[in-house]
């Protein structure tokens, strides 16, 4: 960890500590690959009192991409499933987010620094006027490199993996239907994320990293 890492770390932790503000909503976004896997033999029909069984052989049928976001303080969730994840898919997702927050002055979007995750994606697929307007709806807040744990959407991806993607799904249509249904259900329930790791905890628990940057930070060490 260097000084730039710590600066981004504290920027995000300070953002997470802010009270809810509908004019400046905080939304966490990321993408993840999903693999399409089918059966080579039809699974054995379920019988009363027995668990489902399937043959150990399977067939790889390609992959797709899940783009998802969560507003931790309200539990609102958003998801798109595409065959790929390019600048066009990122632009379309941001368009959908902007439409979902018509009253917001600025959507503070926490995301990683992937080469598609910036306003150039807008300019490559929209007119300059449209791209400028869409870019103006967002403040991009990038997580440090190798610090995806700072992005709260990763908590949601963990749930999706356990509740939906832990089995064989053969088609993108089926995967899209089931993943989006899960996100819609959890959004309707308003399941929020209560983030516990704050700036003071970072300064003490990661004190060796802080002290390496500046020895004055040793004062935050827990004795």
Backbone bond lengths (Angstrom), bond angles and torsions (degrees), N, CA, C in turn:
res aa  C-N    CA-C-N  psi(-1)  N-CA   C-N-CA  omega(-1)  CA-C   N-CA-C  phi
1 X - - - 1.453 - - 1.521 110.00 -
2 X 1.325 116.72 129.67 1.463 121.10 175.66 1.524 109.30 -111.41
3 X 1.329 115.93 -175.46 1.457 120.10 -177.08 1.527 111.89 -63.18
4 X 1.327 117.08 -36.34 1.467 120.49 179.31 1.526 110.22 -64.34
5 X 1.327 116.42 -40.50 1.463 120.66 177.55 1.524 110.12 -60.28
6 X 1.329 116.86 -48.19 1.465 120.53 -177.84 1.519 111.71 -64.69
7 X 1.317 116.40 -34.86 1.469 119.55 178.71 1.524 110.72 -64.16
8 X 1.333 116.73 -44.83 1.470 119.95 177.83 1.522 111.32 -67.15
9 X 1.325 115.65 -40.76 1.458 120.44 178.34 1.523 110.83 -55.19
10 X 1.322 116.63 -50.48 1.463 119.94 -176.67 1.529 111.62 -71.19
11 X 1.326 117.59 -30.97 1.464 120.01 176.02 1.527 110.15 -60.39
12 X 1.336 116.04 -44.47 1.461 120.25 -177.83 1.523 110.83 -71.45
13 X 1.320 117.42 -42.48 1.459 119.89 179.85 1.525 111.28 -64.01
14 X 1.311 117.55 -37.07 1.472 120.82 176.19 1.528 110.38 -65.76
15 X 1.321 116.30 -38.64 1.463 121.13 178.48 1.529 110.67 -62.83
16 X 1.327 116.50 -43.73 1.462 120.93 -179.10 1.530 111.86 -65.66
17 X 1.325 117.39 -24.23 1.467 121.12 -177.65 1.526 112.94 -83.46
18 X 1.329 117.54 -9.47 1.458 120.52 -178.38 1.524 111.42 -71.45
19 X 1.335 117.70 148.96 1.469 119.95 175.36 1.525 110.39 -70.96
20 X 1.313 116.31 162.72 1.464 121.09 -178.65 1.522 110.69 -60.91
21 X 1.318 115.69 134.71 1.465 122.10 177.89 1.522 107.95 -138.99
22 X 1.346 118.37 106.30 1.468 120.23 -177.20 1.521 113.59 -64.42
23 X 1.313 117.20 -18.92 1.464 120.49 179.48 1.526 110.92 -80.41
24 X 1.324 115.98 -28.03 1.466 121.61 178.22 1.533 109.14 -129.23
25 X 1.326 118.00 67.39 1.468 120.22 -177.48 1.527 111.86 -66.27
26 X 1.324 115.08 144.53 1.461 121.62 175.47 1.527 107.72 -100.01
27 X 1.326 116.35 121.57 1.462 122.23 -177.70 1.524 108.42 -127.36
28 X 1.331 116.13 134.77 1.469 121.36 -179.53 1.530 109.01 -106.20
29 X 1.321 116.81 128.56 1.472 122.20 -173.54 1.525 111.20 -129.03
30 X 1.335 114.97 145.53 1.465 119.82 169.36 1.522 109.18 -163.47
31 X 1.319 114.82 175.84 1.464 122.20 178.94 1.526 108.03 -125.90
32 X 1.326 115.84 153.87 1.460 119.42 173.95 1.520 109.09 -149.92
33 X 1.337 117.17 144.84 1.462 119.83 177.68 1.526 110.67 -75.61
34 X 1.313 115.91 148.11 1.460 121.84 174.85 1.523 107.53 -127.92
35 X 1.306 117.13 130.08 1.452 120.78 -176.36 1.526 110.70 -97.37
36 X 1.323 115.11 135.87 1.457 122.26 -179.75 1.516 108.36 -93.49
37 X 1.304 115.85 121.67 1.467 121.47 -174.83 1.526 108.91 -132.04
38 X 1.326 115.69 128.04 1.454 120.62 -179.99 1.514 112.13 -117.15
39 X 1.312 116.05 170.36 1.466 122.33 178.17 1.529 110.02 -90.04
40 X 1.308 116.94 139.55 1.465 120.63 173.21 1.527 110.48 -82.78
41 X 1.336 115.90 -26.37 1.456 122.26 175.09 1.527 108.87 -125.40
42 X 1.292 117.11 145.31 1.462 120.26 -179.40 1.525 109.99 -61.87
43 X 1.337 116.76 134.00 1.466 119.59 178.54 1.524 111.00 -62.07
44 X 1.305 116.67 150.50 1.460 121.36 177.15 1.522 109.55 -65.89
45 X 1.318 118.75 131.36 1.473 120.99 179.89 1.528 110.74 -57.46
46 X 1.321 115.38 141.17 1.463 119.90 179.51 1.530 109.61 -68.62
47 X 1.319 115.96 143.88 1.451 122.25 175.49 1.524 109.25 -122.78
48 X 1.302 114.86 152.66 1.453 119.94 -178.39 1.524 109.95 -57.60
49 X 1.329 114.81 130.02 1.447 120.90 178.31 1.505 115.39 83.41
50 X 1.352 117.47 2.72 1.451 121.02 -179.92 1.525 109.96 -119.68
51 X 1.312 115.91 152.15 1.458 120.03 174.87 1.529 109.28 -81.26
52 X 1.334 116.00 157.92 1.464 120.08 178.20 1.519 109.93 -65.73
53 X 1.328 116.19 143.39 1.457 121.01 -179.73 1.522 109.83 -127.92
54 X 1.326 115.92 146.60 1.455 120.49 177.93 1.522 109.08 -143.36
55 X 1.322 115.71 156.21 1.456 120.89 -179.36 1.521 109.55 -71.53
56 X 1.335 115.90 148.90 1.466 118.90 -176.87 1.523 112.57 -69.72
57 X 1.338 118.28 -21.69 1.458 120.21 178.56 1.529 110.20 -77.32
58 X 1.314 114.93 143.81 1.464 119.27 178.13 1.518 109.31 -143.45
59 X 1.323 114.32 170.60 1.461 120.96 -176.95 1.528 109.65 -124.77
60 X 1.334 115.86 127.51 1.460 120.07 176.60 1.528 109.35 -81.30
61 X 1.322 116.03 125.80 1.458 121.13 -174.84 1.525 112.74 -118.68
62 X 1.314 115.76 24.10 1.462 119.03 177.38 1.525 111.61 100.94
63 X 1.292 115.31 -160.02 1.459 120.82 -177.96 1.519 110.06 -148.52
64 X 1.308 115.42 169.56 1.457 121.88 174.48 1.521 107.24 -146.18
65 X 1.304 117.29 -177.27 1.462 120.89 -175.84 1.517 110.21 -127.75
66 X 1.320 114.89 133.28 1.459 121.61 173.81 1.521 108.44 -102.30
67 X 1.320 116.32 121.32 1.461 122.42 172.65 1.520 106.27 -106.68
68 X 1.323 116.96 125.98 1.457 119.25 -174.79 1.523 110.90 -144.46
69 X 1.330 114.71 157.29 1.460 120.83 178.67 1.515 109.05 -147.74
70 X 1.318 115.46 155.08 1.455 121.47 177.01 1.521 109.23 -140.41
71 X 1.312 116.15 140.92 1.460 121.95 169.84 1.530 105.76 -98.45
72 X 1.324 118.38 101.00 1.466 121.06 -169.54 1.524 114.66 -57.76
73 X 1.324 118.27 -34.91 1.457 120.52 -173.77 1.521 113.69 -80.63
74 X 1.324 118.34 -12.54 1.463 120.82 177.70 1.521 112.24 -118.99
75 X 1.321 117.55 -20.68 1.455 120.80 -177.12 1.513 114.06 84.18
76 X 1.327 117.71 9.09 1.469 120.07 176.39 1.519 109.25 -70.53
77 X 1.328 115.22 136.33 1.460 121.17 -178.93 1.519 109.76 -127.78
78 X 1.332 115.11 150.25 1.458 121.85 -179.97 1.520 108.29 -139.23
79 X 1.328 116.68 143.82 1.457 118.97 179.60 1.516 113.00 -152.75
80 X 1.311 115.88 143.29 1.459 123.90 171.70 1.525 107.55 -130.68
81 X 1.317 117.46 143.04 1.458 121.91 173.69 1.518 108.24 -120.89
82 X 1.333 116.96 123.45 1.466 122.75 -176.75 1.525 109.82 -127.83
83 X 1.305 114.89 163.33 1.462 119.87 175.60 1.524 111.38 -68.56
84 X 1.315 117.25 -25.41 1.458 121.32 -179.13 1.522 108.63 -148.78
85 X 1.319 116.23 173.83 1.460 120.30 178.20 1.525 108.52 -129.56
86 X 1.292 115.82 98.59 1.456 122.52 -179.23 1.525 108.82 -122.10
87 X 1.307 115.79 -172.56 1.460 119.80 179.18 1.531 111.28 -63.02
88 X 1.324 117.00 -33.36 1.471 119.65 179.19 1.527 110.78 -63.60
89 X 1.326 117.18 -45.12 1.460 119.98 -179.42 1.532 110.93 -64.38
90 X 1.333 117.14 -38.51 1.465 119.89 177.34 1.522 110.46 -64.86
91 X 1.329 116.95 -42.89 1.461 120.80 178.85 1.529 110.78 -60.73
92 X 1.327 117.03 -44.63 1.464 120.49 -178.81 1.525 111.21 -65.22
93 X 1.331 116.38 -36.61 1.454 119.24 178.13 1.528 110.24 -65.85
94 X 1.316 116.63 -42.74 1.470 120.06 179.29 1.520 111.09 -65.72
95 X 1.311 117.68 -35.40 1.461 120.34 174.62 1.530 110.57 -60.01
96 X 1.331 116.01 -43.93 1.459 120.34 179.96 1.529 110.86 -65.40
97 X 1.332 117.40 -39.38 1.460 120.52 177.53 1.523 111.06 -63.78
98 X 1.319 116.39 -44.89 1.461 120.45 -179.88 1.526 110.43 -60.19
99 X 1.331 116.51 -40.12 1.467 120.70 179.64 1.524 111.37 -68.07
100 X 1.339 116.70 -30.24 1.461 121.00 -178.75 1.525 112.59 -75.33
101 X 1.341 116.54 -16.60 1.466 121.34 179.48 1.525 110.08 -125.10
102 X 1.329 117.60 64.95 1.473 119.84 -175.06 1.530 113.76 -64.86
103 X 1.332 117.09 -25.22 1.466 120.09 -177.98 1.522 112.89 -92.35
104 X 1.315 117.19 -5.67 1.466 120.01 -176.66 1.525 111.02 -75.74
105 X 1.321 115.60 135.85 1.465 120.39 174.75 1.526 110.12 -74.67
106 X 1.321 116.34 -41.18 1.462 121.80 -179.48 1.526 108.69 -151.55
107 X 1.322 116.23 129.33 1.464 121.49 175.51 1.520 107.17 -93.18
108 X 1.323 116.44 117.79 1.461 120.93 -179.00 1.525 107.23 -88.40
109 X 1.331 115.13 103.95 1.458 121.81 -170.98 1.526 110.26 -101.96
110 X 1.335 116.11 115.32 1.465 122.10 176.49 1.519 107.89 -87.62
111 X 1.324 117.11 126.41 1.463 121.56 -176.00 1.515 110.19 -158.98
112 X 1.326 116.89 168.44 1.465 119.00 177.54 1.533 109.70 -89.22
113 X 1.327 114.88 169.72 1.462 120.58 -171.47 1.527 112.28 -91.65
114 X 1.330 117.11 46.08 1.455 121.49 175.73 1.528 109.15 -67.06
115 X 1.329 116.94 151.19 1.463 119.18 -174.13 1.525 113.70 -64.90
116 X 1.336 118.14 -15.99 1.471 120.27 176.79 1.521 112.28 -88.83
117 X 1.318 117.62 -12.68 1.461 121.66 -171.44 1.526 112.89 -89.74
118 X 1.282 116.99 62.31 1.456 121.28 177.23 1.531 109.41 -158.92
119 X 1.315 115.91 174.45 1.460 120.70 -174.27 1.519 113.63 -67.28
120 X 1.324 118.92 -14.17 1.465 119.63 176.63 1.523 110.75 -60.88
121 X 1.338 116.57 -29.37 1.464 120.45 177.10 1.526 110.99 -61.88
122 X 1.330 116.36 -33.27 1.459 120.32 179.22 1.530 110.62 -71.61
123 X 1.334 115.03 -44.62 1.467 119.26 -175.72 1.528 112.47 -69.23
124 X 1.329 117.42 -25.09 1.466 119.70 179.89 1.527 112.91 -79.12
125 X 1.343 117.47 -14.37 1.456 119.39 -175.54 1.526 114.11 -130.01
126 X 1.321 117.22 0.03 1.461 121.48 177.94 1.523 108.90 -132.09
127 X 1.313 115.85 162.32 1.462 118.82 173.48 1.525 108.22 -64.53
128 X 1.316 117.18 159.05 1.462 121.03 -178.18 1.527 111.03 -57.40
129 X 1.309 117.51 -39.15 1.469 121.34 -179.87 1.536 110.89 -64.44
130 X 1.325 115.55 -45.47 1.464 119.88 179.98 1.522 110.99 -67.71
131 X 1.332 116.40 -40.91 1.456 120.65 -179.44 1.524 111.22 -63.93
132 X 1.318 116.61 -42.83 1.458 121.23 179.55 1.526 110.78 -63.23
133 X 1.326 116.31 -41.96 1.462 120.50 179.77 1.528 111.10 -65.14
134 X 1.326 116.86 -42.16 1.461 120.22 -179.95 1.529 110.69 -67.38
135 X 1.318 117.34 -42.97 1.468 120.77 179.00 1.522 110.90 -60.41
136 X 1.328 116.23 -33.65 1.455 120.40 -179.64 1.512 114.46 -68.56
137 X 1.332 116.57 -14.90 1.461 120.74 179.25 1.530 112.30 -83.12
138 X 1.333 117.03 -9.70 1.461 120.13 -172.51 1.524 112.78 -123.71
139 X 1.321 113.69 149.22 1.457 122.21 163.69 1.523 105.55 -120.22
140 X 1.318 116.78 112.42 1.454 121.04 -179.06 1.525 109.63 -83.36
141 X 1.328 115.90 126.17 1.455 121.91 -179.85 1.522 107.03 -121.17
142 X 1.311 117.01 108.90 1.459 121.97 -170.68 1.521 112.27 -91.39
143 X 1.325 115.35 135.55 1.461 120.30 173.85 1.525 108.81 -73.66
144 X 1.331 117.84 153.19 1.467 119.65 176.47 1.531 110.36 -65.47
145 X 1.310 115.59 158.68 1.463 120.71 178.07 1.527 110.11 -59.85
146 X 1.319 115.78 137.58 1.468 123.08 179.42 1.527 111.91 62.23
147 X 1.312 116.63 33.20 1.469 120.19 178.60 1.527 110.20 -133.95
148 X 1.326 115.82 46.86 1.457 119.66 179.99 1.530 111.54 -63.51
149 X 1.362 117.28 -21.49 1.461 121.09 179.09 1.527 111.90 -62.66
150 X 1.329 116.77 -17.18 1.459 120.36 178.27 1.527 112.39 -77.72
151 X 1.311 117.16 -14.40 1.458 121.40 -177.54 1.526 108.88 -94.91
152 X 1.329 117.21 117.92 1.457 120.66 -173.77 1.526 113.93 -67.43
153 X 1.327 118.36 -15.13 1.461 118.87 176.40 1.525 110.10 -64.63
154 X 1.328 118.14 -22.51 1.453 120.71 178.45 1.527 110.96 -64.06
155 X 1.322 117.38 -30.50 1.470 120.74 175.35 1.522 109.68 -63.80
156 X 1.330 116.49 -40.09 1.461 120.70 -179.88 1.523 110.90 -70.84
157 X 1.323 117.32 -38.85 1.461 120.19 176.78 1.536 110.60 -59.95
158 X 1.320 116.87 -36.30 1.453 120.54 178.44 1.528 110.81 -63.11
159 X 1.328 116.33 -41.69 1.469 120.63 178.06 1.525 110.55 -65.64
160 X 1.332 116.76 -44.31 1.465 120.63 -179.87 1.529 110.28 -61.08
161 X 1.314 116.76 -39.74 1.462 120.51 179.70 1.523 111.20 -62.88
162 X 1.334 116.10 -41.64 1.466 119.83 -177.47 1.528 112.43 -75.43
163 X 1.313 116.98 -39.29 1.458 120.28 -171.91 1.523 114.24 -93.99
164 X 1.327 117.52 -13.72 1.460 118.53 -174.93 1.519 113.84 -136.11
165 X 1.318 118.36 -42.05 1.458 121.33 -170.83 1.523 113.82 -97.74
166 X 1.333 116.47 12.45 1.461 119.52 -179.10 1.528 111.79 -90.58
167 X 1.316 117.47 23.28 1.460 122.11 -179.71 1.516 108.82 -146.57
168 X 1.311 116.82 176.73 1.457 121.04 -177.58 1.533 110.96 -81.12
169 X 1.310 114.49 125.04 1.468 121.37 174.34 1.516 106.31 -127.53
170 X 1.322 116.77 122.14 1.466 120.44 -167.92 1.519 114.92 -91.10
171 X 1.321 118.64 -26.46 1.461 120.00 -173.85 1.515 111.51 -124.90
172 X 1.308 116.21 152.34 1.458 120.60 178.29 1.523 110.91 -66.23
173 X 1.341 117.10 -32.78 1.461 120.53 179.16 1.520 110.78 -63.81
174 X 1.328 116.41 -43.25 1.462 120.56 179.30 1.523 110.52 -67.66
175 X 1.313 116.52 -43.92 1.461 120.11 -179.86 1.524 110.34 -62.66
176 X 1.319 116.81 -44.48 1.463 120.82 178.93 1.524 110.65 -58.98
177 X 1.328 116.31 -47.28 1.456 120.43 -178.53 1.522 111.82 -59.68
178 X 1.321 116.88 -45.13 1.451 119.89 -174.39 1.531 112.55 -76.00
179 X 1.324 117.03 -40.98 1.464 119.24 179.51 1.525 110.72 -66.01
180 X 1.321 117.20 -45.55 1.459 119.67 -178.46 1.527 111.31 -67.75
181 X 1.326 117.42 -32.78 1.468 120.08 176.21 1.529 110.39 -64.69
182 X 1.329 116.37 -40.06 1.460 120.26 177.91 1.524 110.95 -64.94
183 X 1.321 116.89 -44.99 1.467 120.28 178.50 1.526 111.15 -62.09
184 X 1.323 117.04 -40.67 1.463 121.21 179.34 1.527 110.95 -64.49
185 X 1.333 115.55 -41.33 1.467 119.83 179.29 1.525 111.20 -63.36
186 X 1.321 116.66 -45.71 1.459 120.65 -178.70 1.525 111.66 -69.65
187 X 1.327 115.72 -32.75 1.464 120.24 176.20 1.522 110.46 -67.18
188 X 1.336 116.75 -42.91 1.470 121.21 179.83 1.528 111.06 -62.58
189 X 1.324 116.77 -33.87 1.459 121.23 178.64 1.531 112.06 -77.88
190 X 1.327 116.29 -11.57 1.463 120.12 179.61 1.512 113.05 63.50
191 X 1.328 116.71 39.86 1.470 120.71 -179.47 1.525 109.04 -73.27
192 X 1.305 116.30 114.12 1.464 121.62 -174.93 1.525 110.88 -96.34
193 X 1.310 115.22 168.22 1.463 121.77 174.08 1.526 107.81 -113.53
194 X 1.309 116.11 124.32 1.463 121.12 -179.91 1.532 108.40 -102.31
195 X 1.303 116.17 97.84 1.459 122.27 -176.24 1.523 110.03 -76.34
196 X 1.319 117.47 128.38 1.460 122.19 -174.35 1.530 113.94 -106.13
197 X 1.318 117.54 -20.17 1.471 121.15 -172.97 1.529 109.63 -87.42
198 X 1.333 116.18 111.32 1.456 120.98 -177.24 1.520 113.05 -111.05
199 X 1.332 115.97 -176.27 1.461 121.79 -176.84 1.524 111.48 -62.01
200 X 1.328 118.02 -45.73 1.460 119.93 -177.91 1.526 110.75 -63.36
201 X 1.339 116.50 -38.96 1.460 119.68 177.49 1.521 110.61 -64.95
202 X 1.324 117.41 -38.83 1.461 121.23 178.79 1.523 110.77 -63.33
203 X 1.328 116.06 -43.50 1.467 119.67 -177.14 1.522 112.35 -66.28
204 X 1.312 117.45 -29.42 1.458 120.14 179.01 1.521 112.11 -88.39
205 X 1.334 117.13 -48.30 1.462 119.74 -176.49 1.526 112.73 -71.70
206 X 1.320 116.61 -27.55 1.467 120.55 178.84 1.526 109.91 -108.57
207 X 1.323 115.71 29.84 1.458 119.38 -171.40 1.519 113.52 -60.28
208 X 1.328 117.79 -34.80 1.458 118.81 -179.75 1.533 110.98 -62.17
209 X 1.334 116.19 -33.71 1.467 120.58 178.06 1.527 110.48 -70.81
210 X 1.335 115.90 -42.50 1.467 120.47 178.61 1.525 110.87 -64.03
211 X 1.343 116.00 -42.45 1.466 120.06 -177.23 1.522 111.48 -67.84
212 X 1.316 115.85 -32.55 1.460 119.79 177.53 1.526 110.71 -63.11
213 X 1.336 116.50 -33.32 1.462 121.39 178.62 1.515 111.44 -77.22
214 X 1.355 115.35 -41.32 1.464 120.64 -178.54 1.528 107.99 -153.53
215 X 1.298 117.04 119.55 1.469 121.48 -175.84 1.519 112.55 -60.72
216 X 1.325 117.42 -22.78 1.476 120.51 179.51 1.531 111.49 -63.12
217 X 1.313 116.56 -20.24 1.459 120.10 -177.90 1.526 113.56 -75.61
218 X 1.350 116.37 -3.63 1.448 119.01 179.22 1.529 111.35 -63.67
219 X 1.328 117.07 -20.00 1.465 120.66 -179.18 1.529 112.13 -65.17
220 X 1.335 117.47 -16.77 1.472 120.33 179.25 1.528 111.69 -87.87
221 X 1.318 117.77 -4.04 1.459 121.56 -177.88 1.518 110.14 -65.77
222 X 1.327 115.85 137.48 1.466 119.81 176.22 1.522 108.82 -81.10
223 X 1.291 116.91 121.61 1.476 120.38 -177.58 1.520 111.04 -84.14
